[in-house]
Amino acid sequence: METLLERGIPIDAINEYSAVEKGRGGRPPHWEMVFWWTRKPLAGARAVVAASLLPADAYQTPEQFLNDLFPCRNSRKTVHACNPAPRLVEKMRGKKVLDPFAGFGSIPLEAARLGAEAVAVELLPAAYVFLKAVLEFPRRVKPQDVEKWGRWVVERLREEVKGLYDADIYIGTWEVKCPVCGRHTPLVGSWWLARVRGREGYERLAWMEWRNGRVEIRDLNEECRKEGGGSCDELRAEVSTRGEEGGSVVWRGRRYAVPLKNIDARRETAQCLHCRAEINHRVVNGKLVKGKKSEGDWYVKWALRQWNANYERYLKGEITLDDLKNSPARPILLVKARIENGLKFQPAAPQDVDKLWKAAEELKKTWGDPDIPTEQIPPYGNIGSGLRFPVYAVDKWYQLFNPRQLLTLIKLVKLIRETGRLAEEEKLREGASREEAKKYAEAITTFLAIALVRYVDYNCVTTRWNNGGQQVADAFSTRGIAMTWNWGDVSPFAYISGTGTFQINLEKLARVVTYLREALSQNTVSRVILDDATELSRLEGERFDVVVTDPPYADDVAYAELSDFYYVWLKRALSGVEGGELRPRFLPEAFFDEFGLEIPTQWQRFAPREVSENEGRWEHFGMKVTFADLLSRAFSNVVRFLKEDGLLVVYYVAKKPESWEALIDALWRRGGMTLAAAYPVETEFEASVVAMGKASVLGGYVSAWRRRAGERSLELDAAWEAAVGEVARRVEGRMKMVGGKNGATAWVYYYMAALEYLTAHFPVRMGGVELDSGGLLRAAVSLAFDALMRAAGVRLGDRAGYAYLALRILESERGYVDSDGLAHVERMTGMTHVELARLGLIREAETGGPRVAKRKVFEVLAPRSDAVDEVRRV
């Protein structure tokens, strides 16, 4: 049976609805429960699942399909907020959908909303817990239940941490003992506290200054109120900055200098604020020297490692508090702020820092408590893509928190655990069965534990202060875990916009439960299973109408290692304690093995089984595999559970050509599958100057695959003309559904059509050589360009001319092409980017923007207007 997905769906409209979910006010409420790296828009997931289950003739027009998918689409932009039309749900009854890489659950959630039986499988316990909270637990509790028990925790926590907080937020950093003058100097990554733009000026301007050996605050809004004259809510100031490093401010004729940062971790240098000496010293064999970068460790990194070693020695009672304070590095508080019509900044006083040391003294009394996360972080955490851990300084999870942060989190764990006991007892008194009471308590405790781990993400020494938003940016704001030089230490009770304090998290949870209860009526069927996609032992004997999934993208994210940041806290909050050890309580299958033994970390048990690529992990575990091997092993197993005529639908947003080769290798060459349809889709947000407003060239596809009907060999040289015609025919048929396209988006459809044609054959030969997966992709590029050029009435024999036209097709509206798009041109023409630059077709460009994970960008050297000066420029 041909499906609606294969015939064609109104992908532009679906992508527009999906794009809304990325902006403010459009995000599904449960996305705010906790940060997760990849979350598919619900609108797109709903459309893809429905279209993969419906026959091609289910709807006469695209509008009818959209109206049933999103009944509220004409009255609101956030179409995910309304459930599908009942008549569509009835069509889905009895259908079964499997997602073997369920992640945060967009696909199974929407499959369940559509009325299908949704099965979500996850390898990692942390993701498994979140999936339970999204797909199963909202049916067990009401929003007011979560609010009630959340209040109970907060009220008791206020008593537990009394005296630890006298402000809403503290901004801290690390200070190191200067190797020259011997005094501890703060390392400040940015002196800005607030730099908030308004319509015509700045709503807020404040920064720190270093005077007489201490931090002072310069707050222009406060100065304006004292001086009077003019609006103080919109400062008419001129600000020039050097990124986050400092700059100058001119206001009311006065010029102010904002200090430059005094640490550059990339260059491994810092400056003492007391004596102004450069701290670029190295530690070689325990001795401090002025050596080369290749010699020993940078002194600052060594000092941080010494702090953590002394931190543990103190907690064990091996050194005194004075010894700990005298460590070569130690945490320090720079500023504290209270919420008073905005944030009111004050310099942190010595008594504020004393609160950290008092917390350390209390922690010392509890050392050995199983609620202290002493598990190891992955020792290979700085090797390979997708991983980012400060292993030079930290080797255990508790070391990512200053003493006050750690103490507060431990107290929260104990209160949440107690909540589970009390909630279960209350249900039993109300007459519930033991099973019902435990299920209720399990759901309550899980939601509270999620509020805890979101607070963890915002309350550790790897957060950073966001001066533009006047808020703490969470630890995962850079997707990994990195040492930072202006971190936040936030009160669990504070109300700071954009910051995940425990109080705010609880209030969001009530909205989450409301939303999910409405989405998942009592008639929906969804199951969450902790299993391995390469095994699926808990699904033996079952068959599914469709498999829709979003597998890992090679080395994009090391999920097992990074989500341990959540796992070590979830495990404690959801487990009991007996005899000084954690014991199974709620969701025991996530934290204890089949013998009842505690699973220390995900990376130790599950990282070798994760379908992703990381050279550090593979080396550590002695694995001799490739990503293609792992992906193929998973998909060959998953397909066993697919009905004979079922579709395998795959989201794939990988940017590296090698990642696409791995997918084609797993499905076409090894898996015996053929591509039936593919679409460019809105997926995760990417800040890219070249992708804006266009279909991404290498990433952002959803593809549908069927089992190939036997072997059909293809001699591509002999069949080239017929192949070009077949690609054009397929594109013409698809365009009737998606509307006419040109430029880069048209190219996407030609490329996908070429892949559909080629993957229907096996083996494929060209020039007498059997093509591997990489060769097939290169052939698809050439075939697609040829078909596209001919459709435009262009036939060229010159490779440079072909390259120029290809670049113009793929360029962004601003005339740029990124390294991903350039890879297509290189494959099509056989010319390297160096050759293209030598011919004057491209040049490397600096586009600004964030430096995190930024790919190379090239300007296409073509006139942007018919002006003489523009032609001369080119």
N, C-alpha and C positions, 0 to 999 in steps of 0.2 A: 504493500500500500504506500503510495506517495503521500507524504505529509505536507501540511501547510508550510512548514519550515523549508521544505525542499522546493515547493512551488514559488514561494516568495512572500515576505512579510513587509509591512510599512516601516522599515527600519529607521528612517529619518525621524518620524514622529516618536517612535519608541526611544530613540537616542535623546531626543529633546526632553522627554519625561525623565529619563535616567539622569540627564545632566542636572536637573533641578535638585536631585538628592545630594549633590556635592556642595551646594551653597547653604548659606545660613537660612534657617527656617524650612529647609527642604529635607534635611536628613531624617531618616527614620529614628524615632526616639531610642530604640535599643542599641543603635550604634554608639550612643553616648554612655553606655554602661561601662565600657572599657575599650582601650585602644587595641585594634587588631590590624595587621598589616594590609590585608586585602579583603575588601568587602564589595561584592557585586551589587550594583543598584537593583533594588527590588523590582522596579518597573520592567527593566530589561530581563531579569530572571523570570518574571511571570510570563512575559510574552514568549520567551524562548521555550519554556517548559510547555506552555499551552500549544504552541505551534508544532512542537515535536510530537505531540500526542493526537492532534487533530488531523483528519484526512484533508487532502488538498482542496476538496470542494466544500469544506465546512462553512465557508462564508462566501457570499457573492461579491462583496466589496471589502476593501481594507477598513473602511469606516465602521462597518458592522463588527468586525473583529475587535477594533479598538474600543468601541462602545461597550462590548461585553467584558473586555479585559479591565477597563477603567471606567465604570459607570459615572464617576464624578469628574471626568476629564474636561467637561465643558464648564464646570463651576469652580474648579480649584487646580492649582499647578501641581500640588503634591498628590499625584494620582495613586501612589502606594498606600495612602491613608484609607482608601475605600476598598472593600473586598470585591472580587469579581462578581459579575451578574449570576444569579441563581441558575439560569439556563445553561451557562457555560460550565458551572460547577457540576451540574447533572451529567454533562457530557464526559466529565473526568472521573466520575464514580467508577470504582473497580480498577482503575489504572494504578500501576506501581512505578514509582520513580526512585532511582538510587543515585546518591551522590557519595562516591567513595573518598573524596577529598573535601569534606564538608566545610572546613574552616569555621567561619562565623555564621554560616547557615542561611545565606540569602536564598540559595536554590531550593533546599528542602522546605524552608518557610513558605515560599511562594507555591511550591508544589502542593503543600498541605492546604493552603488557602484556596487553591483551585479545585480541591476536592479529591485529589489523588492521594494514595497512600505513600507517604514520603519516608525514606530511610536515609538517615545521615550517618556516615561512618567517619570516624576520626582516629588517627593513630595516637595523637598526643593528649594526655589527660587534661591539660589546661583548656584546650579547645573543646574537649568533651564536656567539661563542666559548663562552659559558656553555652554550648549547644543545648544542654539540658535546660538551662535557664531560658533559652529562647523558644525551644520547641515543645517542652514537656511541662515544666514547672508552673507556667502561668495559669494552667488549668487547676492547679492545686490550691492556689492562694488568691486572695483579693488584694487590691492596692492598699486598703486600710489595714490589712494584716501586716504588710511590710512596713507601713508607716508606724504602726503601734509598736512593733518590736524594735524598729530603728530608734524610736524615741527612748525606749527602755535602755538601749545601749548608750545613747548620747548622754542621758541623765546620769548614769553611773560613771561614764568616762569623765565627766566634769569633776566628779569627786576624786577619781583616780589620779588625774593629772593636775589637780589644783596646785597653783604655784609655779607650774612649768611654763605657762604662757601668760604674758601681759600685753601682747600685741597680736594682730591678726596674721601678720606675715613678717618673717625675718629674711634678709638677704645676706647670705654668707659666702665665704670662699675659703681657700686654704692659705695659710701663711707658712713660710719656711724660714728657718734660721739662716740669715745671710752668712755665707762663708767668709765674708770680708770683715763686717763689723760685729757679727755675732748676735744681732737683734732679729727678732721675728718680723718679717715683712709680709703684708698681705699681697697676694697675687690677684690682680683685678683684671678681668677680661673685658669689662666695659664699665665706665664710670657713669653712664647714663642711667637715670632712674625712670624718667618719663620723657618721651619725645612723641607727642600725639598730635598729628596734624588735624586742623579744622578746615573750614571752608576757605577762609582767607588768611589764616595764620596758624597758630598752634593752640590747641585746647589745653595742653599741659607741657611744661618744660621744667625739668628738675634733674639735677645730677649731683654726684659726689665730688668733693675736692679733698685733697690731702694737705692738712695744715698742722704744723707743730706736732707731727708724729701721730695724728689721729684723723679720722674721717669727719668731715663736716658736710652739711647739706646746702646746696644752692637751689632754692625753689622759687622760680620767677613768678608763679601765680601767687604765692604767699607774699612776696615782695611787692607785687602789684597791689594787693589788698591793703598792705600797710601804707603804701605811698598814695593810693587813690588816683583818680583821674583815668577814665577810660574803662573799657570792659576787661575784666581779669579772667573771663572764661574763654576769650579768644585773643591771645597775645599777638600783637603785630610785631613779630620778630623775624629776623633773617638768620637761618641756621645753615651752616656749612659743616658737613661731617666727612669723616674718613671711615665710611662703613659703620661698624659698631665701635670703632676705636677711640673716637673723641671728636674734636672739631671746635667750632667757635659759634657764639651767639651774639647777635647785635640786637639790642632792645633799648628803646628810649635813648638812643645815642650812645649807649654804653656797650663796650665789647667785652665779652666774657670768654675765657678759654676753658674748654672742657678737656680734661687730661686725656692723654693717650693711654691705652692699656699698657701694663708693665709686664706682660707675659706673652710670649709667642711660642706656643708649644710645638708648632710645626718646625720652627727654626731652632727649637731647644735653647731658648734664651729668655731671661727675665731680668728685671732691674730692682734692686733694693730701694724702697721708698725712703729709707733713712739715710743711707750713705751714698745712694745713686750708683753703686757699683753694679756692673753687669754680672749676672749669675749665669754663666755658661760653663761652669765647672763640670768635670766628669769624676765619677767614682770608679777607680780601677783597683781591683783586688783590695777593696776596703779603704783605699787611700784617695784623698781629694786632690785632683790635679787639674791643670789647665791643659787639657788634651784635645785631640781631634774627635769629631763625631763618631768615628769608627772605633774609638777606644772607650770601653766601659759603658756606664749608664750616665745619662744626664743627672746632675745633682738633684733636681726637683723630683724626677721620677723615683730616684733612690730614696729621697726623703719621705715621699708618700708611702713607699713600701715599708719604710721604718716605722712610720706612724701606725700602720695596720698591724705590724708585728708587735709593737709596744701596746697597742689597744688590746690585743688578745692577752698579752702577758699581764697587763693590769687586771683585766676581768678575771683571770685565773688566780690573781693574788700574788703574782711573782714580782711585781714592781709596785711602787707607791704612786699616788696620784700626781705628786710633784714630778716624779720621773716621767710620767705620761705627758704632763704639760711641757716638759723640757725636750720633747721629741723634736727631731729636725723639721718635722712638718706637723701641723695640727689645724683643726677647723677653727674658724673665727667668724664672728658675726659683724657685718659692716653697718647695716641699717635695719631698723624695724619700722613697721607702718601699721597704722590703725585706719579703719574705714570710718571717715568723718566727712561726708559729702565728697567722696573720692578718697584717695589714699593720702594720709598725712604722714610724711616721712620724718624720721628722727635718727640721729646717729645711735648706733647700738652702744650701750654703756657697759662697763666692766661687769656689772651685776647681771646683765643679760647673758654675757658669755658664761658667767658662773652657773647659770641654769644648765648649760651643757655638761659641766663637770659634776653638778649634783645628780643629773640623770646617769652619768657614768658610775657614780658611787652606788646608785640604786641597782644598776645593771650588774655590778660586781657581786651583789648579794644573791643574784639569781643565776649566776653562771652555771651552766649545766642544765638549765631549764630547756626542755625539748622545744619550746616555742621560739628559741633563738635560732634563726636559720644559718647554721654553721656549715651547710653543705658547700661543696666546692663549685666554683664557676668553671667552665671548660678551660683547661690550661692552654688549648689551642685557639682561644677566643679572638686572637688578633691576626689569624692566618686565613687568607682567602676571602673572596667576596661573600656578602650576605652576613658576615659576622663582624661585630665591633664590641670588644670588651677591653677595659683598661687593665689587662693582665700584668702590666709592669708594676701596678700598685696594689691590685686587689686579687685575692684568690678564694674568698668566701663571700657568700651572699650578704651576710649581715654587715660587712664592711662598706656597703654602699649607703649606709645611713649613719648620720652623726648620733651621738648617744641619746639625745632627746627624741629624735625621730624613731630610733629603734625601740626605745622604752615605750613610747606612745603606741606603736604598732603592736608590740607584744601584749600590752594591756587590752587593745582592741580584739586581738585574737581570743584572749581568754573570755572576754565578755560575749563575743559572738558564739563561742562554744557553749557558754552557759545559757544563752538565749535558746539554742537548740534543745537543751534539756528542759527548760521551762515551757517552751512552746509545745513539746510533746506531752508533758504532764498535763498542761491545760486542756489539750484535746482529749486526753483520756478521761479527765474529769467530766468533760462535756458529753461523754458517751461514745466517742469514736472507738473503732477497733484499734488494736496495736499497730496493724499495718497502715491504717489511715492516719493515725497520729504520727507515725514515723515519717510517712510521706509528706505530711504537712510541715513537720519540723525540718525535714531535709530541704524542702523548697525555701522556707524562710531563711534558714542558715546559709544556703547557697547564695541567695540574693544579697544578704548582708556581707558575705565573704567577697562578693564581686565589688560591693561598695568599698570594701577594705583594699582590694588590690588596685582599684583605680586611685585611691588615695596614696597607695604606695608609689604609683607612677608619678605622682605630683609632689611627693614628700621624701626625697632622697638627695644625695649629694651629686647626682648626675642630671638633675633638672637644670634649667637656666632661667634667668630673669628676662622677660620680654618687655622691654621699655616702651615699645609701640602700643602694646595692649595693656600695659600695667598689670601684668599677670605672670604667673609661673608657667613656663613651657614645660610640658611633661618630659620625663626621661627618654621616651621613645619619639620625641619630636624630630630627632635625627635618624629615626628608624633603628638605631643601634643603642648601645650603652657606652657613653663616653665621659671621661672626666671633664668637668666644666669649672669655670673660675668665678662664676656668679650664680650660686644655686639658691633655691628657695627652701625655706623651712616654715611650713604653714600650719597654723592652728587647725585642728580637726573641726572646729566649730565656726570657722570664718566663712563669710559670704563674699567671695572674690570672683567676679565674672571671669569665666574661662579657666578657672583653676579648680581641679577636682578635689576639694576638701571633702572630708567624710560627711559632713552635714549636707553639702550640696549633692553629693552622690546619692544619699538616701532619698532626697526629694525627687531626684530624677528617676529613681527606681519606681516610685509610685506611678509616674507617667509611663514608664516602660511596661509595667505589668498591665496597666489599663490598655495600652495599645496592643500588646500581644494577646490579651484575652479577647479583644474584639476581633483580632485577625484570626485567631485559632478558636473557632467555635467548638462546642463539645462534640460536634459530628466529624471534626477533622481527625485524621490518623497520621501520626508522625512518631518515628522511633529513632533514638540516638544509640549508636552502637560503638563501643571502643574496640577497634579492630585494625588490622593492617590491610591496606588495599591489595597487597601481594598475596594475601591469604583469604580473608573474608570467611573465616571458619564458622562464624556465627550465622552465616547466611546460606549455608549449604542446603541445596534442595529448592531454593527460591529462584524465581525468574522475574525479570523486570521488563516492562514495556519500553522503557527508555532509561538510559543512564545519562545524566547531565552533571557535569563536574568542572571544576576549576583547579587543575593540578598545579603543583609548584612549578615555578619558572626557573629551572636550573639553579643558579647561585644567587637568585634575587634576595631571598630571606632564609636564614637558618632558623627555622621555627622552633625546633627542639631546644636549642640552646637559649635563644632569646626569651621564649615564653616561660622558661624556668623562673624568670623574674616574678611571674605570677604564681607558678606552680608551688614554690616553697612556702608561700603564704596561704594559698588555697588549701594545701595539704594540712596545715596546722589548724585552720579555722574549721575544717570539716571533719577532723579526726578527734578521737578522744585521747586522754592521757591516763596511763596506768603504769605504776612502777617507774616513773621517770622516763617513759617512752611513749611515742605516739601509737595509738591503737585504732583499728578500723571502727568507724562510726557511720558517717554519711558518705555515699558514693565510694565505698571502700575499693571497688575495682579500679578506681583512678589512681590510688595511692599505695596499694599493697598488692603484691603478686599473688599467684594462685596458692602459695603456701602461707599467706598471711604476713609475709615479710615486707617491711616498708621499702618503697622505691625511693632512693635518695633524691635523684634528679631525673629529669627527662633525658638530658643529654647522655647520661651514662647508660640508660636502658634503651632509648628509642632512636637516638641520633643515627646509629648505623643502619637503621631500617627506614629512615626518612628518605623519600624520593626527592632528593635535591643534591646539589653539587657543592662540595666544599673541600678544598685540598687539605686544609688543616685537620678536619674531621677524618678524612680518608686516611691520612698519614697516621693520626693518633690511633685509629682502630685497625690499622694494617689492611685497609680495604683496597682491593684491586678491581675497581669497577669504573664505569663511566655513567654519566647521567642518562645516556641513551639506554644503557643496560637496565638501570633501575626503572625508568619510565616504561620500557618495553615489558619488563617483568610484571609491573603493576597492571598495565592495560591488557596484557594477554590473560591475566587472571580475571579482571573485571568483566571482560567480554563473555566469559563463561556464564555469567549470571544474566546476560541479555537474551531476550527472546530472539528467535531466529530472524524475524522481520523487524526487530527493534533498532532504534537509532542510538548511536553513541554521540553525544553532543559535548563538545569541549570548548571551554573558554581558554584563550591563551593570549597572554599579554607580554610575552617575552620580547626583548629588544635585540638580543644577540642572535645573529644568523645561526650560530651553532645550536642554540636552543630550539630553533625551528627545525633544524636537521634532526635533532633528537626526537621531536614529535613525529615528523614524517617517517623516520626510521622505525619508531615504535608501532605506528599504526599501519603504514603502507607496506614497508619492506618486511617487517617481522610479523605484523599482526594480520595481514591479509585483508585490510580495510581499504575502502575507496571513499574519497571525499564526495559527499552528495550535495552540499551547499555550504556557503560561508558568507558572513556579513561582518563589516566593521562595526564595532559596538562601543558605546561609552562604558568605560570600566573605572579603574582607579584614577584619581586625579594625578596629573603630572605637570609640573611647572616647566613648560618648554615653549620657547619662542617659535619653534618650527611646527609644533603640533597643533597650535591653537586654530580652531575653526576648520580643521581638516581631519580626515581619517588618517590615523597613524599608519605609516607604510608597513612597518614590520610587526607592530603590536596592536592589540585591541580587536581581535577577531573572535567570533564564535563560529565553530565549524561543526557540521553534522556528518557522521561517517556511517557507512553500511559495510557489512561483510561483502567482500569481492566474490563474484560468482566464478570461481575457478581462475586459472591462469590464462590471460590474454596478452600475448607478447606484442610488442610494438617496435617497429623499426622507424624511429622518428624522422630520420633523414628522408626516407621514401614517402612518409605520410605527412610531411611538413605542411604542404598546401592544404590538404584536407583538415589537418589539425587547426590551422589558422582559421579556416571557415567554421569549424565546429566551435571554437572559442567565441568567435563573433556571434554565432547563433545563440549560444548559451547566455552571453551577455545581453543580447537583445531581448531574450525572454525574461531575464531577471529585471531588466530596466523597466519593463512594463509594470512591475510591482513596486519598485523602489523609486521610480521617476528618473528622468534623464540626468546624467551626471557628466561632469567633465573634470579635467585637471587630475589632481592626485586621487580624488575619490573614484573617478572613472578607472584610473589605473588599478585600484584595489579590486574592482570587479573583474577586470580582465585577468589580473593575476590569479584570483581565486578560480575563475573559469578554466584557466590553463591548468591549474593544479587538479581540478575536478576531472578534466579530460585525461591527464597523464596518470593519475592514481587509479583510474579505471583499468589500467593495463599493468601487467607484470609478467616477465621483466620488460624494461624499456631500454632499448639500445640506441646509441647515437654514435655515428662514426665507427660502427662495429664494436663498440665498448658498452658493456652493461652498466647502466647508471646506478650509482648508489644514491642515498637520500640527498646528499649535497648536490650531486649532479642533476638530480631530478628538479631540485629547487632552481638551479641555474637555468636548466632548460625551460622551466615554467616562466622565468623572468624574460628570457629571449622570446618565447612564444607569445607571451602577453604583450610585450612591446611591439612585436611585429604586427599582431592583430590590431592593436590600438593605433599604430601609425597608419596602417592601411585604412582603418575606419575613418581616419582624418584625411585620407587621400595623399599620404606621404610615403614615398619609397626611396630610401637612400642606401647607397653602397658605402658611404664614408662613415667610419666609426665615430669620428669626432662630431660629425653632424648629428648622428644618432644620439650621442652623449649629450649634446647641447639641448636637443629637443626633450630628451628624457629628464634632464635637470629642470627645464622650464615647466614640465608637467608636475614634477614632484616638489617644486619649491613652495615655500609658504607665501602668504600674502605680502610679507616683507622682503621676499627674495632670498630666503635662506633654505638650506637643506642640511639635515643633521647626518651624523655618521651612519645611522640606520638606513636612511633613504639613499645615501651615497653607495652603500653596499649593493643595493639593487642595480644602480647604474654600472658599477664595476663589474658585476656579474653579467649584465647584458652585453657590455661592450668589450669585456676582457681587458679594460684599461684600469690602472690603479689611480687612486686619487692624486698621487704625485704627478702622474702623466696628465691628468685632467687639469691640474694647477699649472703645469708647464705650458699647456696649450692656451692658458688664459681663460679657462671656462669657470674656474672656482678659485676662491682664496679663503684661507681660514679666517674666521671672524670672532671677535669678542663681543658677546651679547649681553654681558652683565647678568644680574640675577643671582640666585643662590648657587653656592659652589658645591653643595652636597649632591653627589651622584650626577654631576653635569656632564653631558656628552659633548663631543666636539661638534661645532657648528661651522658651516661654510657658506659664504655668500656666493650666489650664482651671478657671474659677471655678465649681466645683460642690462640694456637700458630700461629704466623704469618710466621714462617719458620720452617725447620726441624733441626735448630741449637740447640745443647744441652743447651746453655745458655738461648735461648728463651723458651724452654720447662720448664727449671727451673724457669724462671720468672713467667710463668703462674702457 
